[in-house]
Amino acid sequence: MKLIFEKSVPGQSSVSLPESDIGKIKIDQLLPKSKIRKELDLPSVNETDLVRHYTELSQRNFGVDQGFYPLGSCTMKYSPKVNEEMASLTGFTQIHPLSDDVDVQGALQLYYELEEFLKEITGFTAVSLQPAAGAHGEATGVMLMKAYFEDRSEKRTKILIPEAAHGTNPASSALCGFETVTIKSNSQGEVNLDDLKKNMNRETVGLMLTNPNTLGLFEKNIKKICQIVHHQGGLVYCDGANMNSMLGVTRPGDQGFDLIQLNLHKSFSTPHGGGGPGSGPVGVNKKLVPYLPVPRVKKNGNLYCRDYNHEKSIGKVKTFMGNFGVMVKAYTYIRALGGKGLKRAGQNSVLNANYLMKKLKPYFDLAFDKTCMHECVFSDKKQQLYGVTTLDIAKRLLDYGYHAPTIYFPMIVHGAIMIEPTETESKRTLDEFVEVMIKIANECRTKPELVKTAPHKMLVTRVDEVAAARNPNLKWEE
Ligand SMILES: *Cc1c(COP(=O)(O)O)cnc(C)c1O
């Protein structure tokens, strides 16, 4: 396949606009000379070529609308099309964020009500929808914790992060200038309480905890964990990207956490991945409300308005109000499912993961043999006997038309294979996947070379991942 630059023919264009009837102004009357570009290296293609190029590229992609996508920790679940319909209503798409509040009452009402729903779902006092993604929500959360301690004139420099945390947690902490201290896991795959006690002190902001953790396990000592951190005046942060597994069953606000970020683009639909927009709202308890980003959407009588009047606010973390389209989808999803529906979604995520876990357990080594939440983690221990590794298994799955699970993460499991089936898959899909996994387990035993050289049906087989990232060659030789 050619690059779009190679398809370029000088002089071709995909737009044809009528002559302007309001007169022309020379560019140098608008911009200083030094700012005017002499050349712009863009491809010139006609509309047909342009559409075909990008359609062809899109068909080489894999998405959840094409097949099962069991990417652990990422909740690649099916996103109902009605959400897209609602998000594309012109009443939402054609409004401008600088409109006066009175002219965008509907959008502000949706914003306000979505915050209310998320408060109810998580058990927190207030929510800000502003952050644009999970990691951005984390960074916002850490900024809130920082502002809280600065306001109290307490100098705290460290933050505790368990081994089983998502990789974005230490990154968010570092971004805000904190030193991260790693907390060990115990033999059950949960936070080691002794190690937590040893490291939690008055120099430490608190703990960032993913619950359920990245092993797909619920931290059953959560109350004790919160007590230990609170005892030293610290705060407990919940990475709530996996909230889909707890919907309607338990609330992080009730578990003792002080704040949370959610991933609307995982738990509350919106297909994610591929760099599309996301939304990572932050929920906080009473202590942290004064520091939330502005504007806050308030309701005065029947009128909704944006309120900038918060002296201690950390300010803005995103232009305007965040990624509004994602919020419309999440709002539609929550309204369509209702409380009972959300609970069933949560229960199904756990049921599906446990079903897969039980079915695959005889064939693959299970990292922690106990009931899981929304995902389960295997290792390649049994396959290593035949010289086959996790990477080989993941590559072989591509030949059977599946997206590979998350692999080699979490790092505390050697050769991890992390499977999250999500709540939207049917038993039939799960059974078909199990059948293929068993087939691969047998191939590892009988034809290990076949698995070690997989994939055999893909256009791209195995790439040197480091070289590919450092020195990308986007051209495709067929
Ligand atoms: C996906 C995920 C994140 C990061 O979310 P992004 O929207 O990709 O920035 C953080 N924590 C956990 C546990 C996640 O699964």
The ligand as a MOL file (V3000), in Angstrom:
LIG
                    3D

  0  0  0     0  0            999 V3000
M  V30 BEGIN CTAB
M  V30 COUNTS 15 15 0 0 0
M  V30 BEGIN ATOM
M  V30 1 C -6.7240 2.2880 30.9600 0
M  V30 2 C -6.2610 2.5110 32.3100 0
M  V30 3 C -5.6650 3.7360 32.6620 0
M  V30 4 C -5.3410 4.8400 31.6690 0
M  V30 5 O -6.4450 5.3470 30.9980 0
M  V30 6 P -6.2570 6.1870 29.6480 0
M  V30 7 O -7.6200 6.6970 29.3260 0
M  V30 8 O -5.7360 5.2300 28.6320 0
M  V30 9 O -5.3020 7.3040 29.9260 0
M  V30 10 C -5.3120 3.9120 33.9840 0
M  V30 11 N -5.5000 2.9450 34.8970 0
M  V30 12 C -6.0530 1.7520 34.5880 0
M  V30 13 C -6.2480 0.7150 35.6670 0
M  V30 14 C -6.4570 1.4920 33.2860 0
M  V30 15 O -6.9780 0.2930 32.9800 0
M  V30 END ATOM
M  V30 BEGIN BOND
M  V30 1 1 1 2
M  V30 2 1 2 3
M  V30 3 2 2 14
M  V30 4 1 3 4
M  V30 5 2 3 10
M  V30 6 1 4 5
M  V30 7 1 5 6
M  V30 8 2 6 7
M  V30 9 1 6 8
M  V30 10 1 6 9
M  V30 11 1 10 11
M  V30 12 2 11 12
M  V30 13 1 12 13
M  V30 14 1 12 14
M  V30 15 1 14 15
M  V30 END BOND
M  V30 END CTAB
M  END
